[in-house]
């Protein structure tokens, strides 16, 4: 698609990117990775971040607004978000949303489209069934030049609906934050499990922990929200870097009624690989997964319901060389493929913008670190390693 160029644009010696953030509206744990990305953008590029903020009665207004937009073609309602205005020009307007219901917050931002040369929306959760049912979606997303989604199977249905270029881009990770190098800590956590899990496997691991056979770390969270996204991401990274095995499964594996059988690659794979864990669990048998995690033992298949997880772990522990190689490959490939810097490079390319020096420097550092780890024959195996990061 050819972007229409406005000859009146003038972006000189100021931020060239406007990022519209949901961090004060949407504080789900599942959105913390998105805010990690936004924070890094301030290091990669010249960015102004505009944050949507709730007004009085936000929760009620949001629910009513989404009902209207979902059932009708009316997409101009404000879901209880304070009004803001863009009053200067930008090369790129970029907005990353977790859910399509979050899109309506953009109605509180005035003059955004006329002040931005290119507009790109990144919509993380886009299940085909919901795309087809949300009637206001087409009118809303047609304001953007490009739409990016994290669900590969939703690309074509979304593009057919909105009549705009729609592209798949996988999730990313702060691969430097999650990387256990240059001072690998002791991997004192035997199994780390966060988010959705099989209760069968979980009970078997709990039994092992109660018998003092393993150190098993898992969450017990009911209210899945936080107003400290950076601290939450650091906590996950620091535990994962100290973990031997990390449980992973396709997105929403236990909520097939929401996905209608879509098999998508979720955040867990990126977190576990970047931290150098040995990922165990299920994975999508798709070309997309093979493209992004196609190296040997990126994930070691373990059935979702595994009452025999004790025997599985014992068998894996009996293959130290295989485990060490899997760990190293996960770290190296994450540094070479999955850092947020690569995702931002993709977006800049779509928008027709050149990378800044800071982004180029980060990409060079990622490659340098990966090469150092590749050549490190003394990489700690399983529970071995220094613990300087404790």
N, C-alpha and C positions, 0 to 999 in steps of 0.2 A: 504493500500500500504506500502510495506517495503522500508524504506529510505536507500539508499546506503551510507554506512559509509566510509569516506575517512580516512585511518589510518594516513595520514600525517598531519591532522588538529591538530593545537595546539592553544587553546584559554585559556590563563592563565593570570589572574590579569589585564585583559583589558575588554573593552566592548564586550559582547558576542552577541549583536544584532546589525545588520546594517539595518537602516530604510532609505528607499529611498523616499524623499519627493518631492511633486509637488508644494510646497507653493510659489515658485518664478515664476512658469510657469502658474499655474491655480489659479487665485485670485477671483473666483466666490464666492458670498456669500454662495452658497450651499455647498462649499467645506470647509467652516470654521469649521464645526464640525469635519471633518477629521483631520484638523491641531490641533484642541483642543485635539484630541486623541493622536497625535504625541507628543505634549507638555507633556502630562501626562505620556507617555511612559518613558520620561527622569526621571520621579520621581519613576515609578514602577520598572524600570529595568536598567541594564548597557547597554546604547545605544549610538551608533554613528549615527548621522543623516547626510546623504548626501543629499544635495538639488540640484535638477536639475535647471540649470540656462539657460536663453535664450541667444542665440548668435544673431548676426546681421541678420535681415530678418526673425526672428523667425515666425511671424504670417503667412507670405506667404509660407515659407518652411513647416510649420505645415499643412497648408491646402493642399498643393500638396502631401505631404507624406501620409496623411490620405486618399486621393483619390486613391493613388497607393495601399496602404494596404487594402483599402476597396473593390477594384475592382479586385485585383489580389492576388496571394498567396505570393507575395513578402512582407516580414515583417521586413527586415533588414535596412530600410531607416532611416536616422537621421532627425528628424523634426526641425532642427535648434537649437539643444541643445548643449551647451558646453561639450566637452568630459572630462570625469573623469575616474579614474582607482581605483579599489580596490586592495590594495597590501598587505593585511593581511587577516587572516582567521577569520570567524565568525561562531557561532553555527547556527544562523538564519539570513536569509535575508528576510526582510519584506517590501512590497511596497503596499500602499493603493492608488488606483486611483478612481476618480469620474466616468469617462467615459472610454469606451474601446479605444476611439481615443487617450487618454492620454498615453496609453501603450508604444507608440513608443519612448517616451523620454528615455526609458531604453536602447535603442540602443546606446546612448551616454556614457553609463557606461561600461567600459571594465573590463574583468576578474571577473565579479561579480559572475557568476555561479560556477566557479572553486574554489572560495575562501569561499563559504558558504555551510555548511553541509546540511541545509534544506532551501528551498525557498518557501515562501508563498505569494501569491498575493491576495489582497482584492479588488474586483471590485464592486463599489457601484451600479451604474446604468447599469443593464444588461437586457434589454427588449428582449424577445424571438425573435421577428422579426428582431432586429438588430444583434443579435448573429448569426442568420442563414445567414444574408446577408454579414457580414464583413469577407471577404475571408481570410485575413491574420491572423485572430484571433487564429485559431487552432495551427498554427506553432509557434506563439508567446507565447501563454500560456502553451504550452507543455514543456517549459523550467522550469516551476515551479513544485514542488512536490504536492502542494495543491492550489486550487483556492477557495476563499470565495466570496460569492455574497450576496447582500442585497435583491435580488428579488427571492422569494421562487420558483415561477413558472419557473424560468430560470435555476434552478439547474440541472435538468435532461437533457434538451437540451444542456446545456453547457458541461456537463460531457460526453455526447455522442459525442460531437464535438471534444473536446480536448484530450479525452482518459486519463484524470487525475482525481483524486478524487475532486469533487466539493461539497461544503457544504454551507448551508444557515446559516448565522449569522445575527441577527437583528442589526440595528443601535444602538448606545449607547449614553450616555450623561455623562457629569461631574455632577453626582448627588449631590455632595457636593456643588459645585458652585451654582447650581440651587435651592438647598434646602433652604427654607425660615427660617429654624431653625439654630441656637438656639434663635435668636431674630427676630421673625416674624414682618415684616414691615406692615404698614397700607395698605390694599388692596384698593387703591384709584382709580385704573383704572377699570372701569366697564367691558369693553370688549376689548380684545387684538386680533388683526388679522394681521398676517404677511404672505407674500407669496401669493399663489393662493387663489382666493376668488370668490364667487358668486357675481356678480354685483347687483343681485336682493336683496340679504341679505345686501350687503354693502350699497346700497342706503337707505334701511330702517334704518340701524344703523346710517348713516349720518344724516338722518332726526331727529332721536332722539337726536343726539349730538347737532344739530343746535337749537333744542328746549330746550337745556340745561337740558335734562333729564338724560343723561349719559356722562361719560368721555370715549370716544372711541378712542383707539390708533391703527393706521394702517400705512402701509408704502405707500410711493408715489415714490418709486425708479424706475428709468428707467434703468440706468446703474448698473447692479447688480454685482458690483465688489468692493473689498476692499483690501488694502495691510496691514490692521491692524486687522487680524482675531481674536486675543485675545480680543481686545477692542469690536469688534462686538459681540462676544459671551457673554461678560460681560454685554453689553447693553441689549441683549435679556433676559438674566437671571434676571437682575435687574428690568426690566419692568414686566416680567412674574411673579416674586415673589410679585409684587404689583397689580396683576390683579385678578379679580374675575372669569370672564369667558374668555375662550381661544378657538378660532375657529380652528377646525381641519377637515381634509378631507384626503382620500387616495391619495397616490402619483400621481401627474399629473392628477388630477380629471378632469381638463378642457382641457386636451390634449390627448384624447382617440385615436387620430390618431397616436400618438407616441407609445402608450402602447398596442394597439390592444386589449383592454379590460382587460389587466392584472390588478389585484387588489392587490396592495402591500402596506405595512405599511411604511409610511414616517416618517421623522424626527420630525414633529410637535407633534406627540403623546408623544414622549419621552421628549421633551422640556416642554410641557404643564403639563404633569404628575409630572415631577421632581420638578417643581416650585409650585406645590400644587394648580394649577388652577382647575376650574371645566371645563372640556373639553366638548364642544358642537359641533356637526356637524355629518358628515357621517363617517363610518368606514367600513373596509373590512369585509364581512361576510365569513371569512375564518378560518380554524383551526389554522393557524399561529397567526392570531390576537387574537383569544381566548386563545391561549397558553401564549402569552406575555402580554395581557391586559384583562385577564379573570375575574377580580374582579368586584363586582357590581358598576355600574355607573362610570366605568373608562372613558367612553365617553357617554354622554347623547345624544341620537340621535336627531338631528335637520336636516331637509331636506336641501340639498345644496342651493336650491332657497327657501328662507323663507321670503316672504313679511310680514308675521305676527310675525316676531322676537320679536316685542314689547310685544306681549301677551305671547310668550314663556318665555321670561326673567321674566316677572311679575309672571308667574306661578311657575317658579323655585325659585324665591325670596320668595314665600309663603311657601316654604318647607325648612326652615333653618337647621333642623336636618339632613335631607337627604344631603343637600349641604355640611354641615360640615363633614359628614362621607365620602362623595366622595372626598373631599379635602384631608383629612387625609390619606385615602387609597392610593390615587395617590402618595403622598410623600413617604409613607412607602414602597409601592411596588417598586417604582423607586430605592430607596436605597437598596432594597433586590434583585433586578433583573437586573437593566439597567445601572448601572455605567460602565464606560469604563473598570474598573478593572475586571469585570466579562468577558468582551469580550477578554481582554488580557489573562486571565486565560484559556479561551477556546483555544486561539491560541497557548499558551505554551503547552497545553495538546496535541494538534494536532502535534506539533513539537517534542514532547517527552522531553520537558525541565521542570525543576522544577521552581516554583515561587520564586522570591527573597523575602527577609524579608520585604522590603518596600511594596510590593504588598500584602503580608499577613497582614501587619499592616493596610493597607487601607481597606481591606475586613473586618477586625475585627471592625474597626471604623464605617463602613457603617452599620454593623449589630447592633452595640451598639446604634448608632443614631436612627436607625429605632425602636429599642425597647423603647427608651426614648420617642419618639413621639407617639408610640402606647399607652403608659401608661399615656400620658399627657391628662387628662380630661378637662383641661382648654385651649385647643387649640383654637385660635381665630377663630371666625365664620364670614365669608364673609368680611365685611369692618372693623371688629374689630381687634385690635392688636397694638402692640407698633410700633413705627416708628424709631427705633434706627439705621436702615441701610440707612436712607435717606441721 
